[in-house]
């Protein structure tokens, strides 16, 4: 169980009241990861949503360049203190869309996905607030992905000349 006071520190929960956070604290736990640890891989069942307490975690996607080459990992984002990751825990088909690997020793608050989804279903007002916060995370991740894609396209155009 994680304290309500700890949850209040996260921008993800902006607009949530004490009662909302108390509902969440009952099925939240703290997890620690060593540098180099794989938190999850793309395609894994999304069993947890995370809020990073400390450390740095890279969000990566694999880019396949043909059968003769191994897949290349592309960093889409780096999540640090205060950031959320693992939004797939509340969005069907409940499978992670990116991989997450720690580049520093890291600590995160983990929310059990099944219990979280049950709460979102039972309390529609709470569910709306939570999914709004989740949409902000998805939008930010999409923006970072677009920036990387534009950068890659620009680089490939320059190297073709």
Order of alpha helices (4+ residues) and beta strands (2+ residues): alpha-alpha-beta-beta-beta-beta-beta-beta-beta-beta-alpha-alpha
